[in-house]
Amino acid sequence: MAGVGPMTQDWEPVVIRKKAPNSAAKRDEKTVNAARRSGADIETVRKFNAGSNKAASSGTSLNTKRLDDDTENLSHDRVPTELKKAIMHARGEKKLTQSQLAQLINEKPQVIQEYESGKAIPNQQILSKLERALGAKLRGKK
């Protein structure tokens, strides 16, 4: 035997406990009901402005009057009629469908549809792709 003297064993109990419940677990319905059954004190607190965003929207900014007085109609620029007709004409000369043209310029077919219907907001990158794919000048002087 390697050890010298009598062998002893240490048999002390080891207690493993769960973590103390966090605040969310304390408000759990089961926990509250158990506390009511045992007769423990239960405190209910109603938070000020809980569940509403009144504090963020109730304050008036300095620009409120100026925004109310503003009569200018603000909207995004749309594709002009000349541009959408030029796209349709150039696409027709190349005998391409909207989806084929979209595939050539690596865009969705919906983009071409929006440009040709005049609903799109003009993007210079897309317009340059269209000019290269169609071989026609769409912007600037004709």
Backbone as JSON Lines, residues from 0, in Angstrom:
{"i":0,"aa":"M","n":[0.83,-1.17,0.0],"ca":[0.0,0.0,0.0],"c":[0.88,1.23,0.0]}
{"i":1,"aa":"A","n":[0.39,2.25,-0.71],"ca":[1.19,3.45,-0.85],"c":[1.06,4.35,0.37]}
{"i":2,"aa":"G","n":[-0.09,4.36,1.02],"ca":[-0.3,5.27,2.14],"c":[0.24,4.71,3.43]}
{"i":3,"aa":"V","n":[0.62,5.57,4.31],"ca":[1.11,5.16,5.61],"c":[0.03,5.42,6.63]}
{"i":4,"aa":"G","n":[-0.28,4.5,7.47],"ca":[-1.28,4.68,8.5],"c":[-2.64,4.21,8.04]}
{"i":5,"aa":"P","n":[-3.62,4.31,8.96],"ca":[-4.97,3.85,8.61],"c":[-5.64,4.77,7.59]}
{"i":6,"aa":"M","n":[-6.43,4.18,6.73],"ca":[-7.16,4.96,5.72],"c":[-8.49,5.43,6.3]}
{"i":7,"aa":"T","n":[-8.82,6.7,6.05],"ca":[-10.11,7.24,6.5],"c":[-10.85,7.82,5.32]}
{"i":8,"aa":"Q","n":[-12.13,7.86,5.45],"ca":[-12.95,8.44,4.39],"c":[-13.69,9.64,4.93]}
{"i":9,"aa":"D","n":[-13.82,10.66,4.1],"ca":[-14.49,11.89,4.48],"c":[-15.91,11.83,3.92]}
{"i":10,"aa":"W","n":[-16.89,11.66,4.8],"ca":[-18.28,11.52,4.38],"c":[-19.11,12.73,4.79]}
{"i":11,"aa":"E","n":[-18.69,13.95,4.47],"ca":[-19.47,15.13,4.83],"c":[-20.53,15.36,3.76]}
{"i":12,"aa":"P","n":[-21.7,15.78,4.18],"ca":[-22.76,15.99,3.19],"c":[-22.47,17.19,2.3]}
{"i":13,"aa":"V","n":[-22.86,17.07,1.03],"ca":[-22.73,18.16,0.06],"c":[-24.14,18.59,-0.31]}
{"i":14,"aa":"V","n":[-24.42,19.89,-0.14],"ca":[-25.75,20.42,-0.41],"c":[-25.69,21.21,-1.72]}
{"i":15,"aa":"I","n":[-26.52,20.83,-2.67],"ca":[-26.59,21.53,-3.95],"c":[-27.93,22.22,-4.0]}
{"i":16,"aa":"R","n":[-27.89,23.53,-4.19],"ca":[-29.12,24.32,-4.21],"c":[-29.3,24.99,-5.56]}
{"i":17,"aa":"K","n":[-30.55,25.26,-5.88],"ca":[-30.85,26.01,-7.08],"c":[-30.54,27.47,-6.84]}
{"i":18,"aa":"K","n":[-30.4,28.21,-7.92],"ca":[-30.2,29.64,-7.8],"c":[-31.44,30.28,-7.19]}
{"i":19,"aa":"A","n":[-31.24,31.41,-6.56],"ca":[-32.38,32.16,-6.04],"c":[-33.21,32.64,-7.23]}
{"i":20,"aa":"P","n":[-34.53,32.66,-7.1],"ca":[-35.35,33.07,-8.24],"c":[-35.11,34.54,-8.59]}
{"i":21,"aa":"N","n":[-35.07,34.83,-9.88],"ca":[-34.9,36.22,-10.3],"c":[-36.25,36.93,-10.25]}
{"i":22,"aa":"S","n":[-36.25,38.19,-10.58],"ca":[-37.47,38.99,-10.43],"c":[-38.6,38.49,-11.34]}
{"i":23,"aa":"A","n":[-38.25,38.0,-12.53],"ca":[-39.29,37.49,-13.43],"c":[-39.92,36.22,-12.85]}
{"i":24,"aa":"A","n":[-39.11,35.37,-12.23],"ca":[-39.64,34.14,-11.65],"c":[-40.48,34.44,-10.42]}
{"i":25,"aa":"K","n":[-40.17,35.52,-9.73],"ca":[-40.96,35.9,-8.54],"c":[-42.35,36.36,-8.95]}
{"i":26,"aa":"R","n":[-42.5,36.88,-10.15],"ca":[-43.8,37.37,-10.61],"c":[-44.58,36.3,-11.35]}
{"i":27,"aa":"D","n":[-44.01,35.12,-11.47],"ca":[-44.67,34.02,-12.17],"c":[-45.99,33.7,-11.47]}
{"i":28,"aa":"E","n":[-46.98,33.31,-12.24],"ca":[-48.32,33.06,-11.7],"c":[-48.31,31.95,-10.65]}
{"i":29,"aa":"K","n":[-47.54,30.89,-10.88],"ca":[-47.45,29.79,-9.92],"c":[-46.87,30.27,-8.59]}
{"i":30,"aa":"T","n":[-45.82,31.08,-8.68],"ca":[-45.15,31.57,-7.48],"c":[-46.08,32.49,-6.67]}
{"i":31,"aa":"V","n":[-46.79,33.35,-7.37],"ca":[-47.71,34.27,-6.69],"c":[-48.83,33.48,-6.01]}
{"i":32,"aa":"N","n":[-49.39,32.49,-6.7],"ca":[-50.45,31.68,-6.1],"c":[-49.95,30.9,-4.89]}
{"i":33,"aa":"A","n":[-48.72,30.36,-4.97],"ca":[-48.15,29.64,-3.84],"c":[-47.95,30.59,-2.65]}
{"i":34,"aa":"A","n":[-47.53,31.81,-2.93],"ca":[-47.34,32.79,-1.85],"c":[-48.67,33.16,-1.22]}
{"i":35,"aa":"R","n":[-49.73,33.26,-2.03],"ca":[-51.06,33.56,-1.48],"c":[-51.54,32.42,-0.57]}
{"i":36,"aa":"R","n":[-51.33,31.18,-1.01],"ca":[-51.76,30.03,-0.21],"c":[-51.01,29.96,1.12]}
{"i":37,"aa":"S","n":[-49.72,30.32,1.08],"ca":[-48.93,30.23,2.32],"c":[-49.16,31.43,3.23]}
{"i":38,"aa":"G","n":[-49.84,32.46,2.73],"ca":[-50.14,33.62,3.55],"c":[-49.05,34.68,3.53]}
{"i":39,"aa":"A","n":[-48.13,34.61,2.6],"ca":[-47.05,35.59,2.51],"c":[-47.59,36.92,1.99]}
{"i":40,"aa":"D","n":[-46.86,37.99,2.3],"ca":[-47.26,39.32,1.84],"c":[-46.98,39.43,0.34]}
{"i":41,"aa":"I","n":[-47.96,39.96,-0.37],"ca":[-47.81,40.17,-1.81],"c":[-48.03,41.64,-2.07]}
{"i":42,"aa":"E","n":[-47.08,42.24,-2.75],"ca":[-47.16,43.67,-3.04],"c":[-47.4,43.85,-4.53]}
{"i":43,"aa":"T","n":[-48.38,44.67,-4.89],"ca":[-48.63,44.97,-6.29],"c":[-48.36,46.45,-6.49]}
{"i":44,"aa":"V","n":[-47.61,46.74,-7.53],"ca":[-47.23,48.12,-7.83],"c":[-47.61,48.41,-9.26]}
{"i":45,"aa":"R","n":[-48.29,49.51,-9.47],"ca":[-48.61,49.92,-10.83],"c":[-47.59,50.96,-11.27]}
{"i":46,"aa":"K","n":[-46.95,50.69,-12.39],"ca":[-45.91,51.59,-12.86],"c":[-46.53,52.8,-13.55]}
{"i":47,"aa":"F","n":[-45.86,53.93,-13.43],"ca":[-46.29,55.16,-14.06],"c":[-46.06,55.07,-15.56]}
{"i":48,"aa":"N","n":[-47.09,55.36,-16.36],"ca":[-47.02,55.31,-17.83],"c":[-46.65,53.94,-18.36]}
{"i":49,"aa":"A","n":[-47.0,52.89,-17.65],"ca":[-46.64,51.54,-18.09],"c":[-47.44,51.16,-19.33]}
{"i":50,"aa":"G","n":[-46.76,50.62,-20.29],"ca":[-47.41,50.13,-21.49],"c":[-47.85,51.2,-22.46]}
{"i":51,"aa":"S","n":[-47.4,52.4,-22.25],"ca":[-47.76,53.45,-23.2],"c":[-46.51,54.21,-23.59]}
{"i":52,"aa":"N","n":[-46.63,54.94,-24.64],"ca":[-45.5,55.71,-25.11],"c":[-45.84,57.19,-25.03]}
{"i":53,"aa":"K","n":[-46.59,57.56,-24.01],"ca":[-47.04,58.94,-23.88],"c":[-45.88,59.9,-23.69]}
{"i":54,"aa":"A","n":[-44.89,59.49,-22.93],"ca":[-43.78,60.38,-22.63],"c":[-43.03,60.76,-23.9]}
{"i":55,"aa":"A","n":[-42.92,59.83,-24.84],"ca":[-42.16,60.1,-26.04],"c":[-42.94,60.98,-27.02]}
{"i":56,"aa":"S","n":[-44.25,60.83,-27.07],"ca":[-45.01,61.55,-28.09],"c":[-45.72,62.78,-27.56]}
{"i":57,"aa":"S","n":[-45.79,62.97,-26.26],"ca":[-46.56,64.09,-25.74],"c":[-45.8,65.4,-25.81]}
{"i":58,"aa":"G","n":[-44.48,65.34,-25.82],"ca":[-43.7,66.57,-25.85],"c":[-43.8,67.23,-27.21]}
{"i":59,"aa":"T","n":[-44.01,68.54,-27.22],"ca":[-44.05,69.25,-28.48],"c":[-42.67,69.75,-28.81]}
{"i":60,"aa":"S","n":[-42.3,69.63,-30.04],"ca":[-40.98,70.08,-30.45],"c":[-41.06,71.53,-30.92]}
{"i":61,"aa":"L","n":[-39.93,72.1,-31.15],"ca":[-39.87,73.5,-31.58],"c":[-40.38,73.65,-33.01]}
{"i":62,"aa":"N","n":[-40.34,72.59,-33.78],"ca":[-40.73,72.68,-35.19],"c":[-42.21,72.41,-35.44]}
{"i":63,"aa":"T","n":[-42.99,72.17,-34.39],"ca":[-44.38,71.8,-34.58],"c":[-45.17,72.87,-35.32]}
{"i":64,"aa":"K","n":[-45.03,74.1,-34.92],"ca":[-45.77,75.18,-35.57],"c":[-45.33,75.34,-37.02]}
{"i":65,"aa":"R","n":[-44.03,75.25,-37.24],"ca":[-43.53,75.39,-38.59],"c":[-44.04,74.25,-39.48]}
{"i":66,"aa":"L","n":[-44.11,73.03,-38.94],"ca":[-44.63,71.91,-39.71],"c":[-46.12,72.05,-39.98]}
{"i":67,"aa":"D","n":[-46.86,72.59,-39.0],"ca":[-48.29,72.8,-39.21],"c":[-48.56,73.87,-40.26]}
{"i":68,"aa":"D","n":[-47.72,74.91,-40.28],"ca":[-47.9,76.0,-41.23],"c":[-47.42,75.66,-42.64]}
{"i":69,"aa":"D","n":[-46.63,74.62,-42.76],"ca":[-46.05,74.27,-44.04],"c":[-47.14,73.76,-44.98]}
{"i":70,"aa":"T","n":[-47.27,74.41,-46.13],"ca":[-48.29,74.01,-47.09],"c":[-47.69,73.3,-48.3]}
{"i":71,"aa":"E","n":[-46.37,73.17,-48.31],"ca":[-45.71,72.53,-49.44],"c":[-46.03,71.03,-49.47]}
{"i":72,"aa":"N","n":[-46.33,70.54,-50.64],"ca":[-46.63,69.13,-50.81],"c":[-45.32,68.39,-51.09]}
{"i":73,"aa":"L","n":[-44.88,67.59,-50.13],"ca":[-43.62,66.89,-50.29],"c":[-43.87,65.46,-50.77]}
{"i":74,"aa":"S","n":[-43.16,65.08,-51.83],"ca":[-43.26,63.72,-52.33],"c":[-41.97,63.37,-53.05]}
{"i":75,"aa":"H","n":[-41.76,62.09,-53.26],"ca":[-40.56,61.64,-53.96],"c":[-40.69,61.93,-55.44]}
{"i":76,"aa":"D","n":[-39.53,62.12,-56.09],"ca":[-39.53,62.26,-57.53],"c":[-39.88,60.92,-58.16]}
{"i":77,"aa":"R","n":[-40.64,60.96,-59.2],"ca":[-41.02,59.74,-59.91],"c":[-40.36,59.76,-61.29]}
{"i":78,"aa":"V","n":[-40.41,58.64,-61.96],"ca":[-39.84,58.53,-63.3],"c":[-40.65,59.41,-64.24]}
{"i":79,"aa":"P","n":[-40.0,60.33,-64.96],"ca":[-40.75,61.17,-65.89],"c":[-41.29,60.35,-67.07]}
{"i":80,"aa":"T","n":[-42.3,60.9,-67.71],"ca":[-42.97,60.2,-68.8],"c":[-42.01,59.93,-69.96]}
{"i":81,"aa":"E","n":[-41.12,60.91,-70.26],"ca":[-40.19,60.72,-71.37],"c":[-39.26,59.54,-71.11]}
{"i":82,"aa":"L","n":[-38.82,59.4,-69.86],"ca":[-37.89,58.32,-69.52],"c":[-38.57,56.96,-69.63]}
{"i":83,"aa":"K","n":[-39.78,56.84,-69.11],"ca":[-40.44,55.53,-69.18],"c":[-40.75,55.15,-70.63]}
{"i":84,"aa":"K","n":[-41.1,56.14,-71.47],"ca":[-41.34,55.85,-72.88],"c":[-40.04,55.45,-73.58]}
{"i":85,"aa":"A","n":[-38.93,56.09,-73.19],"ca":[-37.64,55.76,-73.81],"c":[-37.21,54.34,-73.43]}
{"i":86,"aa":"I","n":[-37.46,53.95,-72.19],"ca":[-37.1,52.59,-71.76],"c":[-37.93,51.56,-72.52]}
{"i":87,"aa":"M","n":[-39.24,51.82,-72.62],"ca":[-40.12,50.88,-73.33],"c":[-39.73,50.78,-74.82]}
{"i":88,"aa":"H","n":[-39.41,51.94,-75.43],"ca":[-39.05,51.95,-76.85],"c":[-37.74,51.19,-77.08]}
{"i":89,"aa":"A","n":[-36.73,51.45,-76.26],"ca":[-35.43,50.78,-76.42],"c":[-35.56,49.28,-76.16]}
{"i":90,"aa":"R","n":[-36.36,48.9,-75.19],"ca":[-36.56,47.49,-74.88],"c":[-37.3,46.8,-76.03]}
{"i":91,"aa":"G","n":[-38.25,47.51,-76.64],"ca":[-38.98,46.96,-77.78],"c":[-38.08,46.77,-78.99]}
{"i":92,"aa":"E","n":[-37.15,47.69,-79.22],"ca":[-36.23,47.56,-80.35],"c":[-35.3,46.37,-80.17]}
{"i":93,"aa":"K","n":[-34.9,46.09,-78.93],"ca":[-34.02,44.95,-78.65],"c":[-34.82,43.64,-78.56]}
{"i":94,"aa":"K","n":[-36.15,43.74,-78.61],"ca":[-37.06,42.59,-78.51],"c":[-36.82,41.8,-77.22]}
{"i":95,"aa":"L","n":[-36.8,42.54,-76.11],"ca":[-36.61,41.94,-74.79],"c":[-37.89,42.08,-73.98]}
{"i":96,"aa":"T","n":[-38.16,41.1,-73.14],"ca":[-39.25,41.23,-72.19],"c":[-38.72,41.95,-70.96]}
{"i":97,"aa":"Q","n":[-39.64,42.35,-70.09],"ca":[-39.22,43.03,-68.86],"c":[-38.35,42.11,-68.01]}
{"i":98,"aa":"S","n":[-38.71,40.85,-67.93],"ca":[-37.93,39.93,-67.1],"c":[-36.56,39.65,-67.71]}
{"i":99,"aa":"Q","n":[-36.47,39.6,-69.05],"ca":[-35.16,39.4,-69.69],"c":[-34.26,40.6,-69.45]}
{"i":100,"aa":"L","n":[-34.83,41.8,-69.56],"ca":[-34.05,43.01,-69.3],"c":[-33.59,43.06,-67.85]}
{"i":101,"aa":"A","n":[-34.47,42.69,-66.95],"ca":[-34.12,42.67,-65.53],"c":[-32.98,41.69,-65.27]}
{"i":102,"aa":"Q","n":[-33.02,40.56,-65.95],"ca":[-31.96,39.56,-65.77],"c":[-30.64,40.09,-66.33]}
{"i":103,"aa":"L","n":[-30.68,40.85,-67.42],"ca":[-29.46,41.42,-67.99],"c":[-28.79,42.4,-67.04]}
{"i":104,"aa":"I","n":[-29.58,43.17,-66.3],"ca":[-28.99,44.18,-65.42],"c":[-28.94,43.72,-63.96]}
{"i":105,"aa":"N","n":[-29.24,42.44,-63.72],"ca":[-29.2,41.85,-62.37],"c":[-30.12,42.58,-61.39]}
{"i":106,"aa":"E","n":[-31.33,42.8,-61.8],"ca":[-32.36,43.4,-60.94],"c":[-33.6,42.52,-61.02]}
{"i":107,"aa":"K","n":[-34.55,42.8,-60.15],"ca":[-35.81,42.05,-60.17],"c":[-36.69,42.58,-61.3]}
{"i":108,"aa":"P","n":[-37.54,41.72,-61.88],"ca":[-38.45,42.19,-62.93],"c":[-39.39,43.3,-62.45]}
{"i":109,"aa":"Q","n":[-39.66,43.31,-61.17],"ca":[-40.54,44.34,-60.61],"c":[-39.92,45.72,-60.78]}
{"i":110,"aa":"V","n":[-38.59,45.82,-60.74],"ca":[-37.91,47.12,-60.9],"c":[-38.2,47.68,-62.28]}
{"i":111,"aa":"I","n":[-38.06,46.84,-63.31],"ca":[-38.33,47.28,-64.68],"c":[-39.8,47.68,-64.83]}
{"i":112,"aa":"Q","n":[-40.68,46.9,-64.23],"ca":[-42.11,47.2,-64.3],"c":[-42.4,48.55,-63.67]}
{"i":113,"aa":"E","n":[-41.78,48.83,-62.51],"ca":[-42.0,50.11,-61.84],"c":[-41.46,51.27,-62.66]}
{"i":114,"aa":"Y","n":[-40.31,51.09,-63.3],"ca":[-39.75,52.15,-64.15],"c":[-40.65,52.43,-65.34]}
{"i":115,"aa":"E","n":[-41.16,51.38,-65.96],"ca":[-42.0,51.57,-67.15],"c":[-43.39,52.07,-66.8]}
{"i":116,"aa":"S","n":[-43.86,51.84,-65.59],"ca":[-45.17,52.36,-65.2],"c":[-45.06,53.74,-64.57]}
{"i":117,"aa":"G","n":[-43.83,54.18,-64.27],"ca":[-43.62,55.52,-63.73],"c":[-43.74,55.59,-62.22]}
{"i":118,"aa":"K","n":[-43.78,54.45,-61.55],"ca":[-43.94,54.44,-60.11],"c":[-42.6,54.44,-59.36]}
{"i":119,"aa":"A","n":[-41.52,54.14,-60.05],"ca":[-40.21,54.0,-59.4],"c":[-39.62,55.36,-59.05]}
{"i":120,"aa":"I","n":[-38.8,55.37,-58.03],"ca":[-38.0,56.54,-57.69],"c":[-36.7,56.4,-58.46]}
{"i":121,"aa":"P","n":[-36.35,57.37,-59.31],"ca":[-35.18,57.2,-60.18],"c":[-33.9,56.96,-59.39]}
{"i":122,"aa":"N","n":[-33.15,55.95,-59.82],"ca":[-31.87,55.61,-59.22],"c":[-30.83,55.66,-60.34]}
{"i":123,"aa":"Q","n":[-29.79,56.47,-60.17],"ca":[-28.82,56.68,-61.23],"c":[-28.07,55.39,-61.58]}
{"i":124,"aa":"Q","n":[-27.83,54.54,-60.6],"ca":[-27.13,53.29,-60.88],"c":[-27.97,52.38,-61.78]}
{"i":125,"aa":"I","n":[-29.25,52.29,-61.48],"ca":[-30.13,51.45,-62.29],"c":[-30.27,52.04,-63.69]}
{"i":126,"aa":"L","n":[-30.36,53.37,-63.77],"ca":[-30.48,54.0,-65.08],"c":[-29.23,53.75,-65.92]}
{"i":127,"aa":"S","n":[-28.05,53.79,-65.31],"ca":[-26.83,53.53,-66.09],"c":[-26.78,52.07,-66.53]}
{"i":128,"aa":"K","n":[-27.26,51.15,-65.7],"ca":[-27.32,49.73,-66.09],"c":[-28.26,49.57,-67.29]}
{"i":129,"aa":"L","n":[-29.4,50.27,-67.22],"ca":[-30.37,50.18,-68.32],"c":[-29.77,50.75,-69.61]}
{"i":130,"aa":"E","n":[-29.05,51.86,-69.52],"ca":[-28.44,52.45,-70.72],"c":[-27.44,51.5,-71.35]}
{"i":131,"aa":"R","n":[-26.62,50.85,-70.51],"ca":[-25.63,49.91,-71.04],"c":[-26.31,48.69,-71.67]}
{"i":132,"aa":"A","n":[-27.34,48.15,-71.0],"ca":[-27.99,46.94,-71.51],"c":[-28.79,47.23,-72.78]}
{"i":133,"aa":"L","n":[-29.41,48.41,-72.86],"ca":[-30.25,48.73,-74.02],"c":[-29.47,49.4,-75.13]}
{"i":134,"aa":"G","n":[-28.29,49.93,-74.81],"ca":[-27.49,50.61,-75.82],"c":[-28.13,51.92,-76.26]}
{"i":135,"aa":"A","n":[-28.85,52.57,-75.37],"ca":[-29.52,53.82,-75.69],"c":[-29.29,54.82,-74.57]}
{"i":136,"aa":"K","n":[-29.27,56.11,-74.92],"ca":[-29.1,57.15,-73.93],"c":[-30.47,57.5,-73.37]}
{"i":137,"aa":"L","n":[-30.62,57.3,-72.06],"ca":[-31.91,57.53,-71.43],"c":[-31.93,58.83,-70.63]}
{"i":138,"aa":"R","n":[-30.77,59.28,-70.19],"ca":[-30.69,60.5,-69.38],"c":[-30.04,61.61,-70.16]}
{"i":139,"aa":"G","n":[-30.24,62.84,-69.68],"ca":[-29.57,63.99,-70.27],"c":[-30.15,64.37,-71.61]}
{"i":140,"aa":"K","n":[-29.34,65.11,-72.39],"ca":[-29.8,65.6,-73.7],"c":[-29.88,64.44,-74.68]}
{"i":141,"aa":"K","n":[-30.89,64.5,-75.53],"ca":[-31.11,63.4,-76.48],"c":[-30.51,63.74,-77.82]}
